[in-house]
Amino acid sequence: MSTRKKARDIFSSPIASAVAVIIAILWTIPTFGLLVSSIRPEKDINNSGWWTFFTNPSFTLENYGQVLFMGSTTNPPLAQFFFNSFALTIPAVVFPITLALFAAYALAWFNFKGKDTIFFIIFGLQVVPLQLTLIPLLQLFSKGLVIGDTVIIPDLGITGTFIPIWIAHTIFGLPLAIFLLHNFLSQIPKELIEAARVDGANWFTLFSKIILPLSVPAIASFSIFQFLWVWNDLLVGLTFGGGVKQVAPLTVRIAEMVGSRGSGWELLTAGAFVSMVVPLIVFFALQRYFVRGLLAGSVKG
Amino acid sequence: MINTAFLAARKTPWEVIFPNLILLIVSLAAFAAVIYLVFLLASRVNVRVQEWLKYAVFLAPAVLFLLIGLVYPTLRTLVMSFMNADSTEFVGLDNYVWSFTIPEILIVLRNTAVWVLAVPTLSTIIGLSIAYLTDRMKRPGVVKSLIFLPMAISFVGAGVIWKFVYNYQPNPDKPDIGLFSAISKAFGMDPPNWLLEAPGNTLLLILVMIWIQTGFAMVVLSAAMKNVPDEVVEAAMLDGAGNWQRFIRVTVPMIRSTIIVVLTTTAIGTLKVFDIVRTMTGGNFETNVIANEMYSQSFRQMNYGQGSALAVILLVCVLPIIAYNIRQLRRERAER
């Protein structure tokens, strides 16, 4: 530690630090410009650069009020999409993590043939592009699965609800979640598991009494990861939401606002910030866990 | 007339939210209840039943989801890529011939290649440099957080942020609201209509992705740098290696495997990028990429054959990475 510190002192150069600070400022300017713009009155945003705010400040929350609570004849207000994003994200985090923890437990601690093969396949599935699954999966939701004349999965009539989006996110989140949690669970000391088995714990009590409490940190790390991923996703929400506004997340609505000419910058900047505020809070509050999750597995399909 | 009908038919937000909220609560409660019951029952049956029940409870759900949700659809897409638009008859290689001959699609393929080459290389180089610069800083926290921050922003949000930066003011008498235009004018240049003019517009979209991915590269590489033993660095210093030499000869080779992980991960993410292009240009003005064209072909044109063929091309691009990753994992496991 002390050599490390010494080496650092010798290395640290004011020029390097200055360069790093300048890069960080450059990196932040675009986001900062959006944030400043979102609190300027409509007339100002569209007629002067946001940087003039500092010489000629005028402040309003009207853009946020309008975009959040005033819908149009065809579009509900963002508040509703804000709710949708939450309603989409919570199960899309809870479901895959639960199933993944189960599978990771089985793959790490059960002894059965083909264990490694299953693990490698799951590992490989991590990077399969989502695009490959969209059409067939969408048809599964809308028509069920029929091979020949045998109905394997009937049409469940769930199109246009949250359910297909939850299931799709669960499926897409599973491979990475299983991989990460498996890495974590397989590091639990063997003696601990064996001692519990000798004490008469069955596989189910072993899970709830030992595995689950021990994996809380890993679950926390991955939850943040999955939360940000689902909240920020556009492709899955767009494809599996069936174009229904009642279930569309914020990202879908914001993307639509950018595309349509009707929305001016005053609404777009405020709307974009509304969609960013939750991930930003999560990011700043839990950055350490997020980084930990990121480092544990930097491959995501 | 139509408008009033619309108004009458439109539900208030609460009328939409309320049933959705009920569905959310019921679903979460049902999920928890099922698991609780299964555990309760499973721990009461005799040991022999438990031996197979444990597979049914712990392993089967995830495996079934993956089989039905990932493996089957992938195979089905492979088949569909050899079929016509509504998957009613086989057309051989037609969809692939289409992919590699139609000029618009060739542009799509070219753009994707540029993305996949530029984004991983540049974001890794920039991320590596920042990691090296901040490795020696006393308090790198804020600097790193700011560069890492775009990782938390959705591609759609990033699209809005940068569309604003690239805003073009066609009326010369009105002041610019886009940062790029304003800077160009300050330097006496006439700003182009940034997002409309190819091929520069593709580079501007790529810049957005680099802006997002650099933070990822920085965080992962900087963690790897912390693991470079001090003795090695000090030995290099004693040998008189300068800053640059120490970076190229010592740091980079020592974290080589992490650099490869960052490059491949970013490449995979870049191949699938769809939101940025869709939000910022809609794939127009020669900026389209495979992932976006796949979406348009499948869900706008409803041409499942061509959409599937494009998806398969994406898969073929990531296959070498999958193979490489599995080989690495095998090696790591063998060492353990």
Interface residues (C-beta under 8 A of the other chain):
Chain A: T3 R4 A7 R8 I10 F11 S12 S13 A16 S17 V19 A20 V21 I23 A24 I25 W27 T28 I29 P30 T31 G33 L34 S37 I45 N46 N47 S48 G49 W50 W51 G71 T73 T74 P76 P77 A79 Q80 F83 N84 A87 I90 P91 V94 F95 T98 L99 A100 F102 A103 Y105 A106 L107 F110 F112 I118 F120 I122 F123 G124 L125 V127 V128 P129 L130 Q131 L132 T133 L134 I135 P136 L137 L140 L145 I153 T161 F162 I163 W166 I167 A168 T170 I171 F172 L174 P175 I178 N202 W203 F204 T205 F207 S208 L228 W231 N232 D233 L234 L235 L238 T239 Q246 V247 T251 I254 A255 V258 G259 W265 L268 T269 G271 A272 S275 M276 P279 L280 V282 F283 F284 Q287 F290 V291 L294 L295 S298 V299 K300 G301
Chain B: N3 F6 L7 R10 P13 V16 I17 N20 L21 L23 L24 S27 L28 F31 I35 F39 A42 S43 V47 Q50 K54 Y55 V57 F58 L59 P61 A62 V63 F65 L66 I68 G69 L70 V71 Y72 P73 T74 R76 T77 M80 I126 I130 L133 T134 D135 R136 M137 K138 P140 V142 V143 K144 S145 L146 I147 F148 L149 P150 M151 A152 I153 S154 F155 V156 G157 G159 V160 I161 W162 K163 F164 V165 N167 K174 P175 D176 I177 G178 L179 A182 W211 T214 F216 V219 V220 A223 D230 E231 V233 E234 M237 N243 V261 V262 T264 T265 I268 G269 L271 K272 F274 D275 R278 T279 M280 G282 A291 M294 Y295 S298 F299 Y304 G307 S308 L310 A311 V312 L314 L315 V318 I321 I322 N325 I326 L329 R330
